[in-house]
Amino acid sequence: METKDLIVIGGGINGAGIAADAAGRGLSVLMLEARDLACATSSASSKLIHGGLRYLEHYEFRLVSEALAEREVLLKMAPHIAFPMRFR
């Protein structure tokens, strides 16, 4: 019987992110999803990756910096699905 280091239940944005992170750290991962990936709550999201500006309201400059850094990582890792949009 094959064993896994981690079983993730749910293939939404959080479950997929946790599974990807764990696999990237060398863990063997099994992700279980009843239907298609990101078809429930994740499919109804705005699909926007914010740069952390909302943290400025509470002077959370470290969080702003972290959010911007993570945004850049996503833009570089997945340019086919993550791209900058102009502010209108």
Buried (B, 14 or more C-beta within 10 A) or exposed (E): EEEEEBEBEBBBBEBBEBBEEBBEEEEEBEBEBEEEBBEBEBEEEEEEBEBBEEBEEEEBEEBBEEBBEEBEEEEEEEEEEBEEEEEE
